[in-house]
Structures are given as structure tokens and as C-alpha cells.
Amino acid sequence: MIYVYTNGGGMGVLASDALERLGIELEDTPEDMKEKLKKVLPYFASLKNPIDTTANATEDQYVEGLRILIEDNRTEAILAILLPQLPHYTEKIVDKIKEVCKKNIFITFVIYGGFYADKIRKELEGFFPVFESPEEAAKALKFYLSKIRG
């Protein structure tokens, strides 16, 4: 499965649209996965796919939801969108993300925003492809899928 995971719903829609234009259809999040995510994300989060933690999720909730997706054997890749300028986020999110991203799954990030977003982008670039737009991230994801799927 391919997931779009975001803390900004509009960006998730843009990423989904970009993937669709490239011929990559997103499947709905399996029910058992939704149940796991419900336990850690805000009750009003959208779990369909794209998964939107909403701007009210804390950085720990965002990272825990990401961990759940990464650890699932059905997950092939994640296009993650991070808006780090939200009030519940700090520069510590970089270390938290690196800690949960130990499994060999393709993850690409789109990072928007001001404040310390550039610093977070630079720190994550050593571990993941990081882009400024959902369209660029979608192209990278398509390239990756063409290599592993043949």
C-alpha cells in the first residue's frame, strides 16, 4: 500500500491528486489500520488515505501514526507531509522521525512552512528525499515504485 500521511489536509489532497495524475491510485486505509491509528491520533483525524492527523495533532501523535504505518507489512511507501510550524511541533521532531523510520520503506517528505522548517528539511535530507511540493514528491515516489515493481 501507498499512503499519503499529513498534518495539513489540503496538502494531502494535493499529493493524492499528483499521484493520481501519475497513475498511482491510493487504496483506502484497511480497517485494522484505522483502528490502530484511532488509538493515537486525534478523534477527528481523517483516516481514509490520505491520512490527515490535522493541525491539532501533537508531534508525538504525528510520529506515532507514522510508526504504525511503517511497521505494517502491507506498506510499500509513504509520502509524508509535515507542516512543522504548527504550535505543537518543535525541532525535536527530526530525532523522533529518525527513530521510527528504521524499516526499509521508501518515505519521501514534503516540508512546508516558516520558522525552523528549513532546518528540519536540511536535517531530514540526509535520511529521506525531501521536496517542497507534493508534485515533486509524487514523481520521486513513482520512480521508486517503477524500480521495485518493474
N, C-alpha and C positions, 0 to 999 in steps of 0.2 A: 504494500500500500504506500501511496504517496500522501503525505499530509502537508497542509499549509497551517502553520501554527503562529498565532499573532496575539499581541496585546492591543491592537488597533484594528477594529473590524473593517473599516474602509480599505485599509492596505491589504487585508486578507482577500477581499473581493477583487482588488486589482491583480493580486498574484494569481488567484484562481482563473480570472479572465485571461491573463497572459498564458498560463499553462494550457487552457482550452484552445487558444489560438494556435498553439504549437502542437496540438493533437494529443495532449495529455489530459485525460478525464479524471477527476477526483472521485473516488468512491466515498460513500457515506461512512462515517466512523462506525465500526462494529459496536453492537450494543454492550458487549462486555467491556470494551474500551471506554465507552461513555460512562459506564458505572464506576470505573476506576477514576476517571477524570472528575466526576461529580464529587468524589470524596475530597479532592484537593483544590479545585477551582471554585471561584465564587458561584453561588447558586444560579445566577443569571448568565453565566458564561454560555456561549454558543458552542455546542459540541459536534455539530454536524460534519464539517470539513468543507471550508476552512474552520479550524477551531479558534475561537476568539475568547481569550481569557478575560477580555475587557480591560479598560484602563484602570479599573478598581482592583485588579489582582495585585498582590504584593510580588516582589521579585522572587520570594521563596515559592509562592504558588506557581508563578510562571515557570521556574526551573523544575519544580516537582512534576508539573504537567509534561514538560519536555522529557523528563526522565522516564515517565510512563510510556510515552511514545517510543523512545529509543529502545527500551527494554523489551518491547513486544516483537516477537519473531516475524510478524507479518509486515513490519515497517521496512520499506526499501529506502526511503529518502524523506527528508523533511525540509521544506522551505520555511524557515523561521523568520519572523519579522519582529523586531524589537524596537520599541519606542522608549529609549532609556531616560528620557527627560520627564517621565511621569513621576508624580510625587512619591511613590512607593519604591523607587529604584535608586540604587547607589552604584558607585564604581565597583563594589564588591561582586556585582553580578557576573563579571568576567570569570572570576575564580569559581563561582558556583556553576556556571555553564560548563567550564572545562572539566569540572569534577564529574558531572553526569554524562558527559559525552565521551565515554571510553569505548563504547561498542563501535564496531566498524560499519557505520551507517553514514551515507552521504547526507551532510547537513550544510545548507547554504543559508547565510543570514542576509537580511536587508535591515540596515540600521538607519533610522531617521532621527532627526531632532537636533537640538542645540545643546547647550551646557557642555557636558562631558561626552557627548555621543562620538565625537571624533576620536577621543582617547580610547573609548571602548572598541570602536571599529578597528583601530590600529592594533590593539591587544588581541582581538579575536582573529585578525587576518593571518596570524601565524598558525592558526589551527583549522580555520574554515574559510571557504570562499565567502567574501563579504562584498555586497553590492549596495548601490544607492537607489536602485529601483527594482520593483518586482519583475519587470520585464527582463532585466539583465540576469537576475537570479533564476528565472524560469528557463532562460536559454542555457545556462550552466547546468541546470537540472536535466534538461532534455539531452544535452550532450552526455552527461553521466549515464543516463538511462540507456542511450543508444549503445554505449560501451558494454554495459553489463547484460543487457537483454539481447544484444546482437542485431 
